[in-house]
């Protein structure tokens, strides 16, 4: 037997499958790693980086998980999800989307990301085109490319409060277009598509026989406009996969539990993919999710109210900085300020240089535009997550303003 002292993991050159050259990543986690490294060295960092609620999972949800363990919810379960949880999700969707939904429409997974992956795998062939928002959550582009599809970015504009130019969106449709990905409220912009936007996008989808994959994980964190789902538009239920989860609404990011709502025949196929990928979602987390839906919503309501207040606070503070322009977000917990003039005034080439400068010189972590899909616009932007305390927001923006003034 080879001893541990002589064992080496080094060997011949690692040759990966060609598909690994295509796979993207979520670079917010790279910035998080840098933040942790700097803090380990004693640096004082205010982080606006990772999109994660700064609230703890409510105690009654954690207690439900503990009870589930004591009740031995520790074995395999149905790949499609526990029947009682799927029923609760169906009831929640029926109430919030205004359409009849049953448990046969629901597939539960270890997070929302697996449902995005499974939906694309089930619906999109290699060579098909998938339209996705840009700036946008980078996994849309990454997954589409990885499965051999052609990812087609559709520009969201600052001038429209991060909505689409509907004519421009329609102009992207070709005979090869298979699906449109939506995210509302949005990461990274904080924008949100309104009911009128959904009706126009639905018309495009129906006229061109397209699928819509809609990421609605921030649906309960909205500010001045009501949440609108394209699933609610007549004619869209049969061609929409709605993806949601518990990470944002219930501060359950580490629990890894999400779901898809779609037509029953597609749900069976998504469940089949789940069987191959994960077997099933952990039983005790599903019981906790059931509690989240069926018990008090007050912690989630209070959290959303805090984000609403912080949205105004951080927008106002950013707009006081010379060279920075920030649209107030409509939902989620992100702002996406235009820093083009600030970069120029500070002698910085772009938002990437600005982010490096702010991290090393000001002790503030933010993300550059390049983290969020292929760039379509000439302006420079950064993303700040305001899932942090009011005190951190005030201090962090103070540091940014001071650092820019010092250049």
NORDA-V294750 format. One record per backbone hydrogen bond with DSSP energy under -0.5 kcal/mol. CO is the residue of the C=O (numbers start at 1). NH is the residue of the N-H. Records with the same first field share a line. If there is no record, write none. Layout:
CO->NH / NH
This chain:
3->6 / 7
14->16
17->20
18->21
19->22 / 23
25->27
26->29
27->31
28->32
29->33
30->34
31->35
32->36
33->37
34->38
35->39
36->40
37->41
38->43
39->42
43->45
45->47
46->48 / 365
48->385
50->52
58->61 / 62
59->63
60->64
61->65
62->66
63->67
64->68
65->69
66->70
67->71
68->73
69->72
72->74
73->284
78->81
80->108
82->86
83->87
84->88
85->89
86->90
87->91
88->92
89->93
90->94
91->95
92->96
93->97
94->98
102->105
103->106
105->262
107->260
109->111 / 258
111->115 / 258
112->115 / 116
113->117
114->118
115->119
116->120
117->121
118->122
119->123
120->124
125->128
128->150
129->178 / 179
130->152
131->181
132->154
134->156
137->140 / 141
138->142
139->143
140->144
141->145
142->146
143->147
144->149
145->148
148->127
149->151
150->130
151->153
152->132
153->155
154->134
155->165
157->160 / 162 / 163
158->161
161->192
163->157
164->166
165->169
166->170
167->171
168->172
169->172
170->173
174->177
176->129
178->211
179->131
180->213
182->215
186->190
187->137
190->330 / 331
191->185 / 186
194->198
195->199
196->200
197->201
198->202
199->203
200->204
201->205
202->206
203->207
204->208
205->210
206->209
211->180
212->214 / 241
213->182 / 215
214->216 / 243
215->184
216->219
218->221
220->222
221->332
229->232
230->233
233->236
236->239
237->240
239->212
240->242
241->214
242->261
243->216
244->259
246->250 / 252
247->252 / 253
248->251
252->255 / 256
253->256
257->246
258->109
259->244
260->107
261->242
263->266 / 267
264->268
265->269
266->270
267->271
268->272
269->273
270->274
271->275
272->276
273->277
274->278 / 279
278->280
282->286
283->287
284->288
285->289
286->290
287->291
288->292
289->293
290->294
291->295
297->301
298->302
299->303
300->304
301->305
302->306
303->307
304->308
305->309
306->310
307->311
308->312
309->313
310->314
311->315
312->316
313->317
314->318
315->319
316->320
317->320
318->321
321->324
323->342
325->338
330->223
331->334
333->386
335->384
337->339 / 382
338->325
339->343
340->344
341->345
342->346
343->347 / 348
344->347
350->354
351->355
352->356
353->357
354->358
355->359
356->360
357->361 / 362
358->362 / 363 / 364
363->46
364->366
365->48
367->383
368->371
369->372
372->136
380->339 / 340
381->369
383->367
384->335 / 386
386->388
389->393
390->394
391->395
392->396
393->397
394->398
395->399
396->400
397->401
398->402
399->403
400->404
401->405
402->406
404->407
